Amino acid sequence: MRTVAPAAPAYSHLARMSTSIGLYEHASHDAPRLEHGYCTDDVARALVVVVREPQPSDELAELAETYLGFLEAAVAPDGRVHNRRDERAWTDVASVGDWWGRAVGALGIAAANAHDPVHRERALQAFGRAAAQRSPDVRASAFAAIGAAEILRAQTLTGADAARALLTDSIAVIPTVAHRSWPWPEPRLRYANGTLCEALVFGGQQLGNAGIVDRGLALLGFLLEEETSPAGWLSITGTAGSGPGDARPGWDQQPIEAAAIADACFRAFEITGAPRWRDGVDLAWAWFLGANDSGTPMVDLETGAGYDGLQPTGRNANRGAESTLAALSTFQHAVALGLVGPA
């Protein structure tokens, strides 16, 4: 279903949240909260968004330089990754949590797709350092798998052997066998559920393993069915998670969950061409426009800002980095698939 919206996302709020160092994590309404500093999780998401913009402005090109530099600095010599820093220095110990996976994923995407060839080479070098590590965490491994698969898809990049090894090991961490209580391979839906599906579909394709692809598609189909309301809109899992028999809707729904579904469905459509996956992206974008459990728009189309959470009474008015990037990312997919334009 084509929705009426601007022809392309606006990036003014993203620019307002950014500095020469990186991207502030939190906002009070639309003002950056400087005291909370920066995190690799969000900067990695931001690099993906600006790299994916087909016609970047000079401002977006500058942001790409900033975000890439932040991630390069975040990757320690041994491949572990820092997540948090203030205006002066990193404030944590480098490790292999979600932020490691996010950084690996973003660096792989940038190495394969950045507009600036210098950025592509720098991203590939940083990817190579981080790819020396492995994470036992399911979601960190899924994020990393997507970046490794991008390196393999590019074909012309050096470091394909390291990417293939990382992809193989990361895919092995993602559970695929249905839990005893329902078809999902975990006892409860948690967060970034769509990313597990995307990693299996895209990673399986790049490894030439049709069985992994099919399993990822089956899990994505289940997730869409589970998270679509009887009225036909997306009703995503809230921050408390959800399991078999839990009452719906769940609340404090996070925009990043809708974005993860859009990412997975976009990837599935790209690989299979099946209309149901294009429809899944449409559902995710409609969630941001207000086709959700509160009937509340979750994106400011004028600035590109995303709102921080969906509640029974409406939305959290804060517009932090994660929510903004979720809205922008989903908007990009909707534009790419022709789901946005004049009525």
Beta strands, then each sheet from edge to edge (+ up, - down):
strand 1: 27-28
strand 2: 31-32
strand 3: 38-39
strand 4: 84-85
strand 5: 299-300
strand 6: 305-306
strand 7: 310-311
strand 8: 314-315
sheet 1: 1+ 2-
sheet 2: 3+ 4-
sheet 3: 5+ 6-
sheet 4: 7+ 8-
end
